């Protein structure tokens, strides 16, 4: 009987005091993780859009040269990693989520599809060849 009483006193005094000390810190940690999750979710939605997964973009697998290089026509939006061509307006690859690139319709420089103009020649519409 004394062993049970000693066990109850040990749990109530020693472990109970430790739990009462650590519980607020654990609660603050969980709240911090939740707030971090909310911030990361907000940043993702603000960059990609809330309906990013619902939009299905038609894609086309590009042919590769014998040496493995991908050389699409100028003005074609494509993923340099996967070799998949996307329609105008696409910004991210749906397979590897990397930035899509396009060869400038004017000078042929490789430009990110999200850029407004070519860094080399300053052409505002890098998709001129794709729209004509």
LUMMISE-381779 format. One record per atom (N, C-alpha, C): residue number from 1; x, y, z; atom name; residue in three letters. Coordinates in Angstrom, 3 decimals, always signed. Example, Ala and Ser with C-alpha at 12.3 -4.5 7.8 and 13.67 -1.06 7.14 Angstrom:
<recs>
<1,<+13.190,-5.690,+7.800>,"N","ALA">
<1,<+12.300,-4.500,+7.800>,"CA","ALA">
<1,<+13.200,-3.300,+7.800>,"C","ALA">
<2,<+12.850,-2.250,+7.080>,"N","SER">
<2,<+13.670,-1.060,+7.140>,"CA","SER">
<2,<+12.900,+0.030,+7.870>,"C","SER">
</recs>
This chain:
<recs>
<1,<+0.808,-1.180,+0.000>,"N","UNK">
<1,<+0.000,+0.000,+0.000>,"CA","UNK">
<1,<+0.863,+1.260,+0.000>,"C","UNK">
<2,<+1.967,+1.198,+0.734>,"N","UNK">
<2,<+2.862,+2.340,+0.785>,"CA","UNK">
<2,<+3.519,+2.580,-0.577>,"C","UNK">
<3,<+3.774,+1.520,-1.325>,"N","UNK">
<3,<+4.396,+1.655,-2.647>,"CA","UNK">
<3,<+3.458,+2.393,-3.598>,"C","UNK">
<4,<+2.174,+2.085,-3.519>,"N","UNK">
<4,<+1.203,+2.755,-4.376>,"CA","UNK">
<4,<+1.102,+4.233,-4.005>,"C","UNK">
<5,<+1.068,+4.508,-2.704>,"N","UNK">
<5,<+0.991,+5.890,-2.245>,"CA","UNK">
<5,<+2.241,+6.672,-2.682>,"C","UNK">
<6,<+3.416,+6.052,-2.565>,"N","UNK">
<6,<+4.652,+6.705,-2.985>,"CA","UNK">
<6,<+4.652,+6.975,-4.501>,"C","UNK">
<7,<+4.127,+6.026,-5.256>,"N","UNK">
<7,<+4.048,+6.204,-6.703>,"CA","UNK">
<7,<+3.115,+7.363,-7.064>,"C","UNK">
<8,<+1.962,+7.438,-6.412>,"N","UNK">
<8,<+1.008,+8.520,-6.675>,"CA","UNK">
<8,<+1.621,+9.866,-6.293>,"C","UNK">
<9,<+2.308,+9.950,-5.170>,"N","UNK">
<9,<+2.945,+11.200,-4.762>,"CA","UNK">
<9,<+4.055,+11.603,-5.737>,"C","UNK">
<10,<+4.819,+10.625,-6.228>,"N","UNK">
<10,<+5.884,+10.911,-7.184>,"CA","UNK">
<10,<+5.312,+11.484,-8.485>,"C","UNK">
<11,<+4.249,+10.856,-8.996>,"N","UNK">
<11,<+3.619,+11.328,-10.228>,"CA","UNK">
<11,<+2.992,+12.698,-10.002>,"C","UNK">
<12,<+2.311,+12.889,-8.904>,"N","UNK">
<12,<+1.614,+14.144,-8.645>,"CA","UNK">
<12,<+2.580,+15.291,-8.398>,"C","UNK">
<13,<+3.667,+15.047,-7.699>,"N","UNK">
<13,<+4.576,+16.141,-7.341>,"CA","UNK">
<13,<+5.696,+16.345,-8.359>,"C","UNK">
<14,<+6.425,+15.303,-8.678>,"N","UNK">
<14,<+7.607,+15.453,-9.515>,"CA","UNK">
<14,<+7.258,+15.533,-11.003>,"C","UNK">
<15,<+6.571,+14.526,-11.523>,"N","UNK">
<15,<+6.237,+14.512,-12.952>,"CA","UNK">
<15,<+5.168,+15.551,-13.261>,"C","UNK">
<16,<+4.222,+15.747,-12.334>,"N","UNK">
<16,<+3.175,+16.742,-12.548>,"CA","UNK">
<16,<+3.738,+18.144,-12.653>,"C","UNK">
<17,<+4.718,+18.462,-11.813>,"N","UNK">
<17,<+5.351,+19.776,-11.884>,"CA","UNK">
<17,<+6.130,+19.957,-13.178>,"C","UNK">
<18,<+6.801,+18.897,-13.627>,"N","UNK">
<18,<+7.542,+18.946,-14.882>,"CA","UNK">
<18,<+6.594,+19.118,-16.057>,"C","UNK">
<19,<+5.490,+18.387,-16.056>,"N","UNK">
<19,<+4.502,+18.506,-17.137>,"CA","UNK">
<19,<+3.875,+19.892,-17.146>,"C","UNK">
<20,<+3.585,+20.440,-15.962>,"N","UNK">
<20,<+2.996,+21.775,-15.890>,"CA","UNK">
<20,<+3.992,+22.834,-16.372>,"C","UNK">
<21,<+5.275,+22.577,-16.234>,"N","UNK">
<21,<+6.292,+23.516,-16.703>,"CA","UNK">
<21,<+6.479,+23.424,-18.208>,"C","UNK">
<22,<+6.472,+22.206,-18.749>,"N","UNK">
<22,<+6.752,+22.017,-20.167>,"CA","UNK">
<22,<+5.531,+22.188,-21.061>,"C","UNK">
<23,<+4.326,+22.023,-20.547>,"N","UNK">
<23,<+3.117,+22.097,-21.374>,"CA","UNK">
<23,<+2.967,+23.434,-22.096>,"C","UNK">
<24,<+3.164,+24.573,-21.459>,"N","UNK">
<24,<+3.031,+25.836,-22.202>,"CA","UNK">
<24,<+4.034,+25.971,-23.347>,"C","UNK">
<25,<+5.250,+25.463,-23.146>,"N","UNK">
<25,<+6.241,+25.520,-24.212>,"CA","UNK">
<25,<+5.857,+24.620,-25.385>,"C","UNK">
<26,<+5.342,+23.450,-25.085>,"N","UNK">
<26,<+4.883,+22.549,-26.145>,"CA","UNK">
<26,<+3.705,+23.173,-26.887>,"C","UNK">
<27,<+2.802,+23.808,-26.161>,"N","UNK">
<27,<+1.652,+24.451,-26.783>,"CA","UNK">
<27,<+2.107,+25.606,-27.679>,"C","UNK">
<28,<+3.060,+26.401,-27.228>,"N","UNK">
<28,<+3.597,+27.486,-28.055>,"CA","UNK">
<28,<+4.282,+26.942,-29.308>,"C","UNK">
<29,<+4.976,+25.833,-29.179>,"N","UNK">
<29,<+5.617,+25.215,-30.342>,"CA","UNK">
<29,<+4.596,+24.754,-31.367>,"C","UNK">
<30,<+3.525,+24.127,-30.922>,"N","UNK">
<30,<+2.483,+23.676,-31.842>,"CA","UNK">
<30,<+1.782,+24.854,-32.511>,"C","UNK">
<31,<+1.522,+25.904,-31.753>,"N","UNK">
<31,<+0.899,+27.096,-32.338>,"CA","UNK">
<31,<+1.842,+27.734,-33.359>,"C","UNK">
<32,<+3.123,+27.752,-33.056>,"N","UNK">
<32,<+4.106,+28.293,-33.999>,"CA","UNK">
<32,<+4.154,+27.493,-35.289>,"C","UNK">
<33,<+4.121,+26.165,-35.192>,"N","UNK">
<33,<+4.109,+25.328,-36.394>,"CA","UNK">
<33,<+2.845,+25.560,-37.218>,"C","UNK">
<34,<+1.709,+25.715,-36.556>,"N","UNK">
<34,<+0.457,+25.971,-37.250>,"CA","UNK">
<34,<+0.506,+27.309,-37.985>,"C","UNK">
<35,<+1.028,+28.336,-37.326>,"N","UNK">
<35,<+1.144,+29.638,-37.980>,"CA","UNK">
<35,<+2.111,+29.584,-39.163>,"C","UNK">
<36,<+3.192,+28.842,-39.038>,"N","UNK">
<36,<+4.124,+28.674,-40.144>,"CA","UNK">
<36,<+3.444,+27.977,-41.316>,"C","UNK">
<37,<+2.630,+26.962,-41.028>,"N","UNK">
<37,<+1.875,+26.254,-42.065>,"CA","UNK">
<37,<+0.916,+27.207,-42.772>,"C","UNK">
<38,<+0.259,+28.088,-42.027>,"N","UNK">
<38,<-0.647,+29.062,-42.632>,"CA","UNK">
<38,<+0.099,+30.037,-43.539>,"C","UNK">
<39,<+1.249,+30.512,-43.093>,"N","UNK">
<39,<+2.030,+31.467,-43.889>,"CA","UNK">
<39,<+2.525,+30.808,-45.170>,"C","UNK">
<40,<+3.046,+29.597,-45.077>,"N","UNK">
<40,<+3.535,+28.899,-46.268>,"CA","UNK">
<40,<+2.377,+28.631,-47.233>,"C","UNK">
<41,<+1.219,+28.254,-46.716>,"N","UNK">
<41,<+0.050,+28.047,-47.571>,"CA","UNK">
<41,<-0.373,+29.319,-48.265>,"C","UNK">
<42,<-0.360,+30.433,-47.544>,"N","UNK">
<42,<-0.728,+31.717,-48.146>,"CA","UNK">
<42,<+0.255,+32.102,-49.241>,"C","UNK">
<43,<+1.548,+31.923,-48.985>,"N","UNK">
<43,<+2.547,+32.278,-49.985>,"CA","UNK">
<43,<+2.421,+31.416,-51.228>,"C","UNK">
<44,<+2.118,+30.136,-51.061>,"N","UNK">
<44,<+1.954,+29.262,-52.217>,"CA","UNK">
<44,<+0.760,+29.686,-53.048>,"C","UNK">
<45,<-0.363,+29.968,-52.388>,"N","UNK">
<45,<-1.570,+30.367,-53.106>,"CA","UNK">
<45,<-1.359,+31.706,-53.797>,"C","UNK">
<46,<-0.644,+32.617,-53.160>,"N","UNK">
<46,<-0.427,+33.917,-53.772>,"CA","UNK">
<46,<+0.491,+33.824,-54.987>,"C","UNK">
<47,<+1.383,+32.849,-55.034>,"N","UNK">
<47,<+2.288,+32.699,-56.164>,"CA","UNK">
<47,<+1.700,+31.840,-57.281>,"C","UNK">
<48,<+1.079,+30.727,-56.922>,"N","UNK">
<48,<+0.608,+29.766,-57.913>,"CA","UNK">
<48,<-0.860,+29.978,-58.248>,"C","UNK">
<49,<-1.652,+30.335,-57.270>,"N","UNK">
<49,<-3.090,+30.475,-57.475>,"CA","UNK">
<49,<-3.819,+29.339,-56.813>,"C","UNK">
<50,<-5.037,+29.596,-56.404>,"N","UNK">
<50,<-5.777,+28.588,-55.651>,"CA","UNK">
<50,<-6.268,+27.445,-56.529>,"C","UNK">
<51,<-6.485,+27.701,-57.820>,"N","UNK">
<51,<-6.989,+26.662,-58.720>,"CA","UNK">
<51,<-5.901,+26.125,-59.627>,"C","UNK">
<52,<-4.656,+26.137,-59.178>,"N","UNK">
<52,<-3.545,+25.719,-60.032>,"CA","UNK">
<52,<-3.665,+24.256,-60.430>,"C","UNK">
<53,<-4.106,+23.395,-59.521>,"N","UNK">
<53,<-4.189,+21.981,-59.834>,"CA","UNK">
<53,<-5.402,+21.643,-60.689>,"C","UNK">
<54,<-6.432,+22.488,-60.689>,"N","UNK">
<54,<-7.638,+22.171,-61.431>,"CA","UNK">
<54,<-7.504,+22.477,-62.917>,"C","UNK">
<55,<-6.578,+23.353,-63.283>,"N","UNK">
<55,<-6.400,+23.696,-64.687>,"CA","UNK">
<55,<-5.502,+22.656,-65.356>,"C","UNK">
<56,<-6.023,+21.981,-66.364>,"N","UNK">
<56,<-5.248,+20.989,-67.087>,"CA","UNK">
<56,<-4.756,+21.635,-68.372>,"C","UNK">
<57,<-3.466,+21.756,-68.490>,"N","UNK">
<57,<-2.876,+22.370,-69.669>,"CA","UNK">
<57,<-2.492,+21.286,-70.664>,"C","UNK">
<58,<-2.853,+21.463,-71.934>,"N","UNK">
<58,<-2.437,+20.472,-72.930>,"CA","UNK">
<58,<-0.933,+20.559,-73.151>,"C","UNK">
<59,<-0.288,+19.443,-73.128>,"N","UNK">
<59,<+1.170,+19.411,-73.284>,"CA","UNK">
<59,<+1.542,+18.532,-74.463>,"C","UNK">
<60,<+2.776,+18.682,-74.911>,"N","UNK">
<60,<+3.285,+17.911,-76.034>,"CA","UNK">
<60,<+4.736,+17.569,-75.743>,"C","UNK">
<61,<+5.078,+16.303,-75.839>,"N","UNK">
<61,<+6.457,+15.876,-75.610>,"CA","UNK">
<61,<+7.305,+16.292,-76.807>,"C","UNK">
<62,<+8.368,+17.045,-76.561>,"N","UNK">
<62,<+9.252,+17.502,-77.634>,"CA","UNK">
<62,<+10.248,+16.420,-77.995>,"C","UNK">
<63,<+10.638,+16.393,-79.255>,"N","UNK">
<63,<+11.643,+15.428,-79.692>,"CA","UNK">
<63,<+13.021,+15.913,-79.289>,"C","UNK">
<64,<+13.865,+14.966,-78.962>,"N","UNK">
<64,<+15.235,+15.303,-78.562>,"CA","UNK">
<64,<+16.191,+14.955,-79.696>,"C","UNK">
<65,<+17.247,+15.738,-79.789>,"N","UNK">
<65,<+18.294,+15.475,-80.773>,"CA","UNK">
<65,<+19.062,+14.229,-80.338>,"C","UNK">
<66,<+19.853,+13.630,-81.234>,"N","UNK">
<66,<+20.634,+12.432,-80.851>,"CA","UNK">
<66,<+21.544,+12.662,-79.650>,"C","UNK">
<67,<+22.005,+13.893,-79.467>,"N","UNK">
<67,<+22.868,+14.168,-78.318>,"CA","UNK">
<67,<+22.071,+14.464,-77.049>,"C","UNK">
<68,<+20.732,+14.432,-77.119>,"N","UNK">
<68,<+19.881,+14.640,-75.956>,"CA","UNK">
<68,<+19.437,+16.070,-75.745>,"C","UNK">
<69,<+19.846,+16.986,-76.625>,"N","UNK">
<69,<+19.478,+18.391,-76.483>,"CA","UNK">
<69,<+18.041,+18.619,-76.960>,"C","UNK">
<70,<+17.385,+19.577,-76.342>,"N","UNK">
<70,<+16.027,+19.946,-76.715>,"CA","UNK">
<70,<+16.103,+21.294,-77.425>,"C","UNK">
<71,<+15.651,+21.349,-78.665>,"N","UNK">
<71,<+15.681,+22.600,-79.418>,"CA","UNK">
<71,<+14.317,+22.853,-80.042>,"C","UNK">
<72,<+13.377,+23.410,-79.268>,"N","UNK">
<72,<+12.064,+23.714,-79.843>,"CA","UNK">
<72,<+12.131,+24.981,-80.694>,"C","UNK">
<73,<+11.078,+25.225,-81.447>,"N","UNK">
<73,<+11.018,+26.438,-82.272>,"CA","UNK">
<73,<+10.962,+27.668,-81.379>,"C","UNK">
<74,<+11.353,+28.802,-81.920>,"N","UNK">
<74,<+11.295,+30.044,-81.154>,"CA","UNK">
<74,<+9.850,+30.363,-80.794>,"C","UNK">
<75,<+9.654,+30.840,-79.585>,"N","UNK">
<75,<+8.327,+31.219,-79.133>,"CA","UNK">
<75,<+7.536,+30.097,-78.508>,"C","UNK">
<76,<+8.089,+28.890,-78.408>,"N","UNK">
<76,<+7.393,+27.753,-77.811>,"CA","UNK">
<76,<+7.780,+27.666,-76.336>,"C","UNK">
<77,<+6.788,+27.679,-75.450>,"N","UNK">
<77,<+7.022,+27.568,-74.008>,"CA","UNK">
<77,<+7.267,+26.090,-73.693>,"C","UNK">
<78,<+8.374,+25.794,-73.016>,"N","UNK">
<78,<+8.692,+24.398,-72.729>,"CA","UNK">
<78,<+9.459,+24.269,-71.423>,"C","UNK">
<79,<+9.501,+23.036,-70.908>,"N","UNK">
<79,<+10.280,+22.717,-69.713>,"CA","UNK">
<79,<+11.627,+22.176,-70.176>,"C","UNK">
<80,<+12.694,+22.831,-69.786>,"N","UNK">
<80,<+14.030,+22.408,-70.199>,"CA","UNK">
<80,<+14.447,+21.100,-69.546>,"C","UNK">
<81,<+13.849,+20.760,-68.416>,"N","UNK">
<81,<+14.199,+19.531,-67.713>,"CA","UNK">
<81,<+13.515,+18.313,-68.320>,"C","UNK">
<82,<+12.195,+18.429,-68.559>,"N","UNK">
<82,<+11.411,+17.285,-69.014>,"CA","UNK">
<82,<+11.193,+17.247,-70.519>,"C","UNK">
<83,<+11.413,+18.358,-71.209>,"N","UNK">
<83,<+11.207,+18.397,-72.651>,"CA","UNK">
<83,<+9.742,+18.381,-73.040>,"C","UNK">
<84,<+8.909,+19.058,-72.269>,"N","UNK">
<84,<+7.472,+19.090,-72.539>,"CA","UNK">
<84,<+7.108,+20.508,-72.960>,"C","UNK">
<85,<+6.385,+20.650,-74.077>,"N","UNK">
<85,<+5.932,+21.949,-74.563>,"CA","UNK">
<85,<+4.585,+22.276,-73.934>,"C","UNK">
<86,<+4.391,+23.550,-73.566>,"N","UNK">
<86,<+3.163,+24.022,-72.932>,"CA","UNK">
<86,<+2.553,+25.134,-73.781>,"C","UNK">
<87,<+1.269,+25.403,-73.583>,"N","UNK">
<87,<+0.649,+26.514,-74.306>,"CA","UNK">
<87,<+1.105,+27.852,-73.730>,"C","UNK">
<88,<+0.899,+28.925,-74.505>,"N","UNK">
<88,<+1.267,+30.264,-74.056>,"CA","UNK">
<88,<+0.517,+30.595,-72.779>,"C","UNK">
<89,<+1.191,+31.224,-71.843>,"N","UNK">
<89,<+0.585,+31.587,-70.564>,"CA","UNK">
<89,<+0.988,+30.667,-69.432>,"C","UNK">
<90,<+1.511,+29.487,-69.733>,"N","UNK">
<90,<+1.968,+28.576,-68.689>,"CA","UNK">
<90,<+3.275,+29.106,-68.113>,"C","UNK">
<91,<+3.467,+28.912,-66.808>,"N","UNK">
<91,<+4.652,+29.442,-66.143>,"CA","UNK">
<91,<+5.466,+28.341,-65.477>,"C","UNK">
<92,<+4.786,+27.305,-64.929>,"N","UNK">
<92,<+5.462,+26.235,-64.199>,"CA","UNK">
<92,<+5.193,+24.891,-64.865>,"C","UNK">
<93,<+6.172,+24.004,-64.803>,"N","UNK">
<93,<+6.021,+22.653,-65.333>,"CA","UNK">
<93,<+5.111,+21.855,-64.407>,"C","UNK">
<94,<+4.170,+21.126,-64.969>,"N","UNK">
<94,<+3.248,+20.341,-64.149>,"CA","UNK">
<94,<+3.875,+19.044,-63.658>,"C","UNK">
<95,<+5.022,+18.668,-64.205>,"N","UNK">
<95,<+5.685,+17.431,-63.791>,"CA","UNK">
<95,<+6.715,+17.693,-62.692>,"C","UNK">
<96,<+7.666,+18.598,-62.975>,"N","UNK">
<96,<+8.760,+18.838,-62.026>,"CA","UNK">
<96,<+8.638,+20.171,-61.301>,"C","UNK">
<97,<+7.623,+20.973,-61.625>,"N","UNK">
<97,<+7.343,+22.262,-60.995>,"CA","UNK">
<97,<+8.462,+23.284,-61.157>,"C","UNK">
<98,<+9.295,+23.125,-62.177>,"N","UNK">
<98,<+10.334,+24.123,-62.429>,"CA","UNK">
<98,<+9.772,+25.227,-63.335>,"C","UNK">
<99,<+10.495,+26.330,-63.416>,"N","UNK">
<99,<+10.077,+27.433,-64.283>,"CA","UNK">
<99,<+10.180,+27.008,-65.740>,"C","UNK">
<100,<+9.185,+27.391,-66.535>,"N","UNK">
<100,<+9.226,+27.114,-67.960>,"CA","UNK">
<100,<+10.048,+28.184,-68.661>,"C","UNK">
<101,<+10.629,+27.834,-69.802>,"N","UNK">
<101,<+11.446,+28.761,-70.570>,"CA","UNK">
<101,<+10.897,+28.845,-71.985>,"C","UNK">
<102,<+11.329,+29.884,-72.685>,"N","UNK">
<102,<+10.934,+30.097,-74.077>,"CA","UNK">
<102,<+12.113,+30.738,-74.798>,"C","UNK">
<103,<+12.326,+30.355,-76.068>,"N","UNK">
<103,<+13.351,+31.003,-76.874>,"CA","UNK">
<103,<+12.736,+32.276,-77.440>,"C","UNK">
<104,<+13.396,+33.399,-77.241>,"N","UNK">
<104,<+12.889,+34.697,-77.704>,"CA","UNK">
<104,<+12.609,+34.636,-79.203>,"C","UNK">
<105,<+11.443,+35.130,-79.594>,"N","UNK">
<105,<+11.057,+35.096,-81.002>,"CA","UNK">
<105,<+11.931,+36.004,-81.854>,"C","UNK">
<106,<+12.587,+36.984,-81.247>,"N","UNK">
<106,<+13.397,+37.931,-81.993>,"CA","UNK">
<106,<+14.859,+37.483,-82.098>,"C","UNK">
<107,<+15.500,+37.210,-80.940>,"N","UNK">
<107,<+16.936,+36.916,-80.959>,"CA","UNK">
<107,<+17.275,+35.464,-80.622>,"C","UNK">
<108,<+16.333,+34.707,-80.083>,"N","UNK">
<108,<+16.579,+33.301,-79.779>,"CA","UNK">
<108,<+17.146,+33.040,-78.399>,"C","UNK">
<109,<+17.306,+34.059,-77.558>,"N","UNK">
<109,<+17.834,+33.874,-76.204>,"CA","UNK">
<109,<+16.814,+33.100,-75.364>,"C","UNK">
<110,<+17.291,+32.265,-74.480>,"N","UNK">
<110,<+16.406,+31.504,-73.603>,"CA","UNK">
<110,<+15.976,+32.388,-72.443>,"C","UNK">
<111,<+14.656,+32.596,-72.318>,"N","UNK">
<111,<+14.077,+33.492,-71.327>,"CA","UNK">
<111,<+13.048,+32.708,-70.528>,"C","UNK">
<112,<+12.914,+33.020,-69.245>,"N","UNK">
<112,<+11.850,+32.399,-68.453>,"CA","UNK">
<112,<+10.504,+32.810,-69.028>,"C","UNK">
<113,<+9.544,+31.913,-69.039>,"N","UNK">
<113,<+8.223,+32.209,-69.594>,"CA","UNK">
<113,<+7.499,+33.276,-68.782>,"C","UNK">
<114,<+7.853,+33.439,-67.525>,"N","UNK">
<114,<+7.200,+34.430,-66.668>,"CA","UNK">
<114,<+7.744,+35.842,-66.887>,"C","UNK">
<115,<+8.905,+35.973,-67.544>,"N","UNK">
<115,<+9.491,+37.292,-67.766>,"CA","UNK">
<115,<+8.673,+38.081,-68.781>,"C","UNK">
<116,<+8.630,+39.393,-68.578>,"N","UNK">
<116,<+7.844,+40.252,-69.462>,"CA","UNK">
<116,<+8.572,+40.570,-70.761>,"C","UNK">
<117,<+9.895,+40.548,-70.734>,"N","UNK">
<117,<+10.642,+40.880,-71.944>,"CA","UNK">
<117,<+11.950,+40.101,-71.962>,"C","UNK">
<118,<+12.563,+40.082,-73.130>,"N","UNK">
<118,<+13.841,+39.397,-73.310>,"CA","UNK">
<118,<+14.957,+40.223,-72.684>,"C","UNK">
<119,<+15.853,+39.579,-71.970>,"N","UNK">
<119,<+16.944,+40.288,-71.315>,"CA","UNK">
<119,<+18.008,+40.730,-72.313>,"C","UNK">
<120,<+18.082,+40.078,-73.473>,"N","UNK">
<120,<+19.128,+40.398,-74.439>,"CA","UNK">
<120,<+18.702,+41.515,-75.398>,"C","UNK">
<121,<+17.532,+41.385,-76.026>,"N","UNK">
<121,<+17.138,+42.360,-77.054>,"CA","UNK">
<121,<+16.014,+43.285,-76.600>,"C","UNK">
<122,<+15.364,+42.975,-75.485>,"N","UNK">
<122,<+14.315,+43.842,-74.968>,"CA","UNK">
<122,<+12.951,+43.631,-75.599>,"C","UNK">
<123,<+12.792,+42.603,-76.419>,"N","UNK">
<123,<+11.505,+42.332,-77.056>,"CA","UNK">
<123,<+10.467,+42.095,-75.973>,"C","UNK">
<124,<+9.353,+42.805,-76.046>,"N","UNK">
<124,<+8.306,+42.700,-75.020>,"CA","UNK">
<124,<+7.554,+41.396,-75.132>,"C","UNK">
<125,<+7.250,+40.934,-76.330>,"N","UNK">
<125,<+6.472,+39.709,-76.500>,"CA","UNK">
<125,<+7.380,+38.620,-77.042>,"C","UNK">
<126,<+7.836,+37.738,-76.149>,"N","UNK">
<126,<+8.743,+36.670,-76.569>,"CA","UNK">
<126,<+7.992,+35.542,-77.270>,"C","UNK">
<127,<+6.655,+35.583,-77.294>,"N","UNK">
<127,<+5.855,+34.529,-77.901>,"CA","UNK">
<127,<+5.290,+34.943,-79.254>,"C","UNK">
<128,<+5.936,+35.874,-79.946>,"N","UNK">
<128,<+5.430,+36.352,-81.235>,"CA","UNK">
<128,<+5.302,+35.206,-82.226>,"C","UNK">
<129,<+6.284,+34.332,-82.273>,"N","UNK">
<129,<+6.241,+33.236,-83.248>,"CA","UNK">
<129,<+5.126,+32.251,-82.930>,"C","UNK">
<130,<+4.801,+32.076,-81.649>,"N","UNK">
<130,<+3.768,+31.109,-81.282>,"CA","UNK">
<130,<+2.378,+31.630,-81.567>,"C","UNK">
<131,<+2.185,+32.957,-81.564>,"N","UNK">
<131,<+0.855,+33.504,-81.768>,"CA","UNK">
<131,<+0.535,+33.733,-83.243>,"C","UNK">
<132,<+1.513,+33.644,-84.148>,"N","UNK">
<132,<+1.257,+33.851,-85.576>,"CA","UNK">
<132,<+1.320,+32.570,-86.342>,"C","UNK">
</recs>
